[in-house]
């Protein structure tokens, strides 16, 4: 009898523990309202709530528009703000060709879709290539959807995110500091630069005869310049914000709050945080947090002017053969001034757009057979011992000799 009573008490105790655990779990859910910020004793209602928006205030620390959910920069009380268990798909990139305020960059997508099943090389070129990679300047230029305003780090990222229509490639800007003196003496033309541009030891530049009449290599830097038509489309962001809790932080609710809303906070000369919850879980003294960095200027799009020689490189779209020294390309292609060839922005490397299909650039029209239907498909070469074609999900998987596997949706 005593054992049964003891067992009943034990079961009842376990039941109570489970009930309390469920109640605690329910109480621990995150809530998105401004009182959650005020609880931590550091609020900036004039800059980071939707209730106190001021039209034309460009110094705000968060957004309340319909795009903030996409970019992850919603104020905590913005309509549609959601709990995020992983970091945003968009990262903030610094660009030098605009005189933006210090600490301001542009949101870009730099990862492939989780569902992407195409060549690993395209994923690598999207995710592991730095912005402005010198070995392939045009391939590492940002590219923007002119309709949605979504900017991708490079065109490989646009391909592995299934975005190929309405894309506008940014223009490469060549800057050669040591050419300034030579240009004042020699009146060399844009065509001369095109003809003599070479890649050597990780840098692009030109060889010119020096004072001793021996060739001297003039290093040039290459920066992306955003076309003017995109200035109202891109999304600005704050650079280098601490946007997550340390791996050993155990409170998942605080981590979720840190990842889920924007409300930037600053500690002079020490750090910048996505919001007060990120500062809290990174064990900062919250009394030192400021609503703004030490110096904040208005956002003005101005091109930086340099004394050194600079040149915007032509990436014409069009049709036809070579005109002068500039080769005009097929629709959907741009001219790569670095490698002096046309490149498709709608197909994988080595392919070109023909009607509604991507075909091998060197394939003749008589030797190809089209597989699939719809606006984007792939050309399947006649079967040989070296070519293997098979269905892969909702696409056609084509393995070509000495190339990567290619998957296009049909």
N, C-alpha and C positions, 0 to 999 in steps of 0.2 A: 504493500500500500504506500509506504514511504517512498519507495523507488518510483512508483507511478506518479505520485504527487510531484516529486522532484523533476521527473521527466516532463510533466505538464508545464511546470514553471519554466523549465529550460526552453521548451517550444514556444511558450508565450513571450519569453524574453527575446528570442530570435525574431518572432513575429513583430514585436515592437521595434526592434532594431531595423528590420526591413522597411517598416512603415515610415520611420523617421528618415531613413535613407532616401525613400521615394519623395518625401516632403522636401527634404534638403535639395534633392536633385531638381525638383520643380521650381524651388525658390532660386536656384542658381542660374536660371536661364537669363540670357542677356536681354537688356531692354534698350531700345534706341530712342532716348529722349535727352534733352539737355541737362536734366537733373543728374544724369550719370557723370557728366563732366563736372558739374558743380560739387558733387560729392567729394571729389579729389581736391577741391579748394583752389582750382586754377581755371577760371573761365574768361572768355573773351567774346561776349555775346554780340558785340558790334562787328566781329569778323568771322565768326564760325557758327552762326545759326541761320536758319532759313527765315525765322520770324523777324529778324532785324536786318534784312537785306537793304542795301542802299544801291540804287541804280548807278552804274558807272564806277563803282568802287572796285578797282582792279587789284587792290591789295588784300582782298579777302583770302582766308586760309582754307576755304572749301567751296563747294558748288552745290546748287540746288536745282539744276536743270535736268532735262530728261536724259542727258548723256552721262551724268555722274555715276550711274550704276555701272555703265560699261567701263569707265576708266578707274573706278574705285576712289573717286575724290569727293564723294557726297558728304555734306554736313551730317552730323549725327541725327538731326531731325528732318532730313530731306525725305520727300515721298519716295518710296521704293527702295530705301536703303536696306540691305540684306546682310545677314551674318555670313562672314567669309571664313572658311576653314583653311584656305590657302592664299598665298599672296596674289596680287593682281596680275593679269596677263600682260599688262602694259608697264614698261619701265620708262624712267625719265632720262633723256639723253641730252647732254650738253652740246651746243653748237656754237661755233665761234664767229660765223659770218654775220650774225645779228648782234646789235648792241643791246641785248636784253639785260635786265637788271641782274646783278650778281645772285647766283643761286637759282636762276630760272632756266628751265629746259623745255623740251617738247616730248610729249608722250609718244612712244612707238611700241609696236608689238614686235618682239624679238624671239618668239617661240612658234613652233608648228602646232597645228591642231592636234589634240591627243589622238584623234582618229586617223591622222595622216599615215598612209601606208606606202608612200612612194620611196624613191631611192634614199638610202641613208646619207648619201653625199649631199643631197639638197637640204636635209635636216641639219647636217653639220655646217654647211655654208650659211644657213639661217642662224643657228643658235650659237655657233662657236666662232664665227667671224666677227671681228671688231668693226665698228662703224668707221668707214673710210679705210678699209684694209688696202694697203698700197699695192699688193700684187694684182688686184683686180679692182681698180677704182670705180668703174661703172657698175660692176656687180655688187659693190658695197655702198652705193648711193641709196639713201632713203627713197621710198616710193609711196605715194599717197593716193587713196581712193578719192577722186574729186567730188563724188556724191556724198559719201558718208563722212569724209574727213579722216578716216582711219589711216594712220601712217605706219608703214612697216619698215623695219631697220634696213632691209634690202629686198630686192625682187625675189630672191629665193624664199624669203619669209612670206611674201604675197602668194607665191605658188603653193607652198605647203599649207596655206590657209584658204585655198580655193578662191582666191581673189585675183582675177585677171582682167576684169573689165573696168573701164573708166579710170585706169591707173595713170598717174602722172609721175614720171621719174624726175628727181631733183637733178640739177645741173652741176657738174664738177667744175670747180674753180681752181685753176692752177696758179700758184704763187711762187715766184723764184726770186728770192731776195738779192742774190748776187748778179742777176741779169740787169738790174737797174742801171748800173754804170755803162754796161755794154749797149743798152738800148739808146742811151744818150749819144753814143758814138756811132753805133750801127743802127740803121733804121730797118731792123728785121721785122717781117710781117707775121700775121697770124698763121698764114700758110707755111712759113718757114718753121714755126714752132711745131705745127702738125707733122711736118715731114721729118723733123729731127728729134722728136721726143723718144727717149729710150728708157728702159728699166734696168737699173744696175745696183747691185748690192742693197736691195731692199728699198730703193728710192727711184722715183722718176725724175728725169732732168734732161739737159741738153749739153752736148759737147760743143765748145767754141774755142777757137785759138786764143791762148793767153798772150801775155806780153812777150814771152819767149817763143811765141808761135807754136808752142806745143799745146795739144788739146787739153782743155780744162773742163771738168764736169761740174755743171751748175745744178745743185740739188733744188728740187721744187716740192712744195707741199700741196696736197689736194684736199679741198674741203667741199662739202655739199652746200649748194645754194638753193634755197627753196623758191620755186617759181612764184611770182607775185600773186597769181590767181589763187594760191592756196593759203594766203595769209589769214583769211577769215575762216579757214577750215580746220587748221591744226589746233591741238589742245596743249596749252601751256601747263607746266608743272613745276614743283619745287624740287630741286636737285638734292641728292644725298641725304634723304630723310631716313632715320632709323624707323623701319616699318614692321618690325616683328619683335617678339620677346626672345630672350636667350633660349637655347635648346633645353636647358635644365630648369626652366621656369615651369612650375607645376600647376598653376591656376589656369585652366583652359578657358575660363570665361574671360579673364583679362586678356589672354592671347587673342581670343575671337574679337573682343572690342578693339584691340590694337590694330587688327587687320581690316576691320569692317568700315571704318569711317575716317574722314579726313578732318583735321583741326590742328594744323601745324603749330608746334611750339618750339621755342629756341632758347638755348642757354648760350650766352655770349662767349664766343671763342672756344666752346666746348662741344656742342652738339646740336643737331636738329632732329626733331622727332615728328612722326606722322600725326600723333595726337598725344594727349596727356596720359592715356593708358599705356602707350608705348614707352613714354618717359618713366612711368611708374614701374613697369615690369623690368625696365633696364636700371632700376634702383637709382634714379636721379633724385636730387633734392628738388621737390616740386615748387618750393618757394622761390627758386631761382629761374623758373620758366618765364619766358616773355612771349607775348602774342605776335611780335614781329622781330625780324632780325635787326641788327644794329642799324643798318641802312637799307631803305627800301625805296626804289625809284619807280616812276611810272613805266609801263611797258610800251616801248616805242620800237617799231621795226625800222632799223636803219642799217644799211650795209656798212661794215667797218672799212674805212679807207686806209690804205697802206701806201707808204712811199715805194715799196718794192714793186717789181714788175708782176702784174697779175693778168689773167685771161680766163674768161668764161669759155668753156669748150663746147663746140657745137655737137648736139646729139639729135640732128634733124630726123623728123619722120617724113615719109613721102614715098614716091615711086620713081623708078627710072634707073638709068645707068649712072656712071660717075659724071658729075658736073664739076668741072674744075678739079679741085683737090678734095671736095666734099662728096662722098658717096651717098646718094639718096636711097632710102631703103623701102621695103615693102610695108604695107599697112601692119601695124602692131609691132614693128621693129624700130630700133633706134640705131644710129651710127655710133660705134664705139671708137672714139678718137685715139684711144691708147693702143688698141690692137688692130685698128684700121679695118674694121669689119662690121657688118650689120648683126644685131642681136635681137632676138625675140624676147619681149617681156610677157608673152602670153603662153609660152611653151618652155619646156625644160631645155637646158643647154644642149646644143647640137641639133635642135629641132626648129622648125619655122612654121608659121601659120599659112595654110593654103586652104582657101575657102573657110569651112568651119572645122578644119582638122589640123592637128599638129603632125608634121611629116619630117622625116630625117632630112636635114638640109641638103645632103648630097644625093638623096634618092630621086631617081627620074620618075616622071609621072607614069611611064609604062610599066614600071617594075613594082608598083605598090598596090596593095589592096586595102580598102578602108574597112575597119571593124568598128561597130558601135554606131550609135545615133545620138543626136542632140548637138548642142552648140560646141561642145569640146569633146574630142575623141582622139584616138591614136591610130596611126597607120601601122598595119601589121604587114611585115615583109613576107614574101612567099616562103613557105617552110623549107628549111635546109637543115643539115645536120647541126649547124651552129646556132640556129634560132629556135627558141622554145616559147610557145605562146600558150597561155592558160587563163581561165577565168579566175579573178581574185575579188571576192566580195561583189561590189557594184561597179567594178572597173575591169579593164583588160590589162593583165600583167604581161609585159613583153620583155624578155631577156635577150639582149643583143650581144654578139661577140665583142669582147673588150670594152663593154660599157656596163653601166649600172642597170639594175632592174627599173623599169619605168612603169608607173601606174597612172592612168588618167581616168577620171570618172566618165561614164558614158550616159 
